[in-house]
């Protein structure tokens, strides 16, 4: 988290003014897609394929050729971005869920929760 501090603070300034910004967590999204905890870690070969399969079941196909994207980010980061897109789609359709299910705390008027 320390390495992401600068980016988190940057997004935080936007989120304070824009109610359409939500916090998502890819592993929570993948768990929701699977309906249970995943079997393998995201940096393993099996974990990569497990996540690709879950995304494909949801209609999100990762192109075979991602040379440019993968030169700037790891394969797991690409899959995490796809999982965040899945969550964004659910939120847009008013089908998103959060943890906690009913946020009781707020920060600057926004519920403190992670969405999936």
N, C-alpha and C positions, 0 to 999 in steps of 0.2 A: 504494500500500500504506500510505503514511503516514496517509492519510485514514481508512483502515479499522483503524488500530492499536488503538483503544479496543475495537472490536467483536471483533477477533481475540483480544485478551487476555481478553475476557469469555468467548468460546467456549473458549479454551485452558483456563480454570479448570474448565469442565464436562468437557472432553475428558479431562482428567487423571483424572477419577472415573468416566467413562462410556465403556466400550469400544465402544459402538454409534455413536459420532461419528467420521465419516470426513471427510477433506478431499477435495473434488471441484473440478474446474475445468471450467466450461461448454464452453470451446472444445475441450478434450480429449474431452469427451462428444460434442459435435457431430461431431468428426472420427471418433470411433468409430462413430457412427451412419452416417456417409457412407462409411466404409471408406477414406477418403483425405482430404487437406487440402481445406477448403472453398474455393470459387472466389472468394467476395466477402467483404469485411469486414462485421462485424456491424452497423455503423451505416449501411450503404448499403441502398437499396431492394431490390436484388437479394439482398443478404446476409440481410435480414429474411425475404424469401420463401423463400430456400434453407433457412433454419433452421426456419421454419414447416412446410415440406414434410417435412423430416427428422423433426420431432416427430410430424407426422400419420402418417407411415409406421410410427412406433412406437406409435401408438394414443393419442397425447397431442394433444388438440385445444384450441387456444387460442380462447376465446370471442371473437366479433366485438366485443362490447361490453365494453370494459375501462376505461371512463372513470375510475372511482375508482382503480384500480390504476395507471393511466398518469398520473394527476395527481400521484402520489407517487413514481413510478419511470419510467424511460425504457422504451420498447418493448424495447430490447435487454436491459434488466434483467429484464423479464418473461420473455423467451425464455430467458435464462440460468437463471432460477429453475426453469423447466420442464425444462431440461437437467439441472439438479441433481436434480430429482425423478426423472428417468429413471435417473440413476446410483443414487439411493437404492433404487429398485425392483430394479435389478440386484444391488445388494449384499444386499438382503433375500432374493433368490432364490439367493444364493451364486454369481452369475454375474459379479460385478464384477471388474474388472481394475485393476491399478495400474501406475504408472510411478514408480520402476523396478519391473519385473515381480516381482523378489524383493528387497524392501527389506532392505538390510544394516545400516542405521543405525536406532537407536531413540532416542526421546525419552520419558523417564519411562515406559519399558516399552512404548511404542507405536511401531509401525513408521512411519518417515518416508516417506510416499508420497502421491501424488495419485491418486485413484480415478476411474474412469469406467466 
